[in-house]
Amino acid sequence: MFIIIGHWGSRDRKIRAAYYFFLYTLFGSLFMLFGILYIYSLAGTTDLFELLHESFSYEEQLSLWFCFFIPFAIKIPMFPFHIWLPEAHVEAPTIGSVILASLLLKLGSYGFLRFTIPLFPVACDYFSPLVYSLAIVSIIYASLVTIRQVDLKRIIAYSSIAHMNLIVLGLFSYTQEGLDGAIYLMIGHGVVSSGLFFCVGVLYDRYQSRMLQYYGGLASVMPYFSVFFFFFTLGNMGFPGTSNFVGELLILIGIFETNAIVMVFAATGIVFSAIYSIWLFNRIIFGPVKVESWMSEEDKLAKKIVEFHDVTEHEGEILLNLTIFMFGLGIHSGFITELTAGSVAQIIIYTSGNYFYYY
């Protein structure tokens, strides 16, 4: 990703964005490295299945929890470690943004699910108020910033921060519904955000701009693109029938069982997602076609005609596959929950059992 952003990035700030990505990731990874070395000094092994039965003291759990929390919080990212993500998304090429949104961000939530929660259940319970506070601040802050953005990629990047922190709330709800919803939203967000970034890439390839004020009225000149963008807008706002709706609903149910106040604040992020998603779609797709925005002064004087090109066959196949996957997961939700139910139940049973062992 460092090479993809730094070499194939689209603008002059690509080197800066690449180093942002590298240094933030390295900073968090150092904490995790120290934590792993300390665990090895205590247990004499780094085998995860053996460590699940290792009895760390209360103080050791609190310290090790931070060593594993910081790198995963950076990767998600959570406030205040989020600065690198908008920079990386804006400067990365389309394929870089797709990989970043669909895969790399999910490593943070996977780390919480796979390592932090099972290994340090007592510390997770102790630091739950901190996690809830950071996640709520991240959701509300990222949503408000999204509304104010004028770069198409920054809009999707900041909305990704809000959705990923909703996943964090689901993971730290310690309920079957919350964990199932978090896994579901991880997959759904990977599909929806990839589709949105690909749509932005389609526009940038044609008109060499991602600034919002240069676009408008695309429904009349790019109808197929408008339809696909409409579908992914529905997915981004968690419309019923899309994959994000299932994940968000399960997360809200799970966090409600744990803390109803946190659920109320988390629900504001869903309201904000509808606001910035619909507003973005309305400004790009409807209204007058802003032809003069892409014309030079010579072209205007010569009254040159601007040609619009809708999605190609290859682009249409990619967007169609993502659309089918998004609606398929939204309609047949049991496809994922049936696969993850057993693993999630084992995590809950082990974590709760380990928790009662200490108390």
Beta strands, then each sheet from edge to edge (+ up, - down):
end
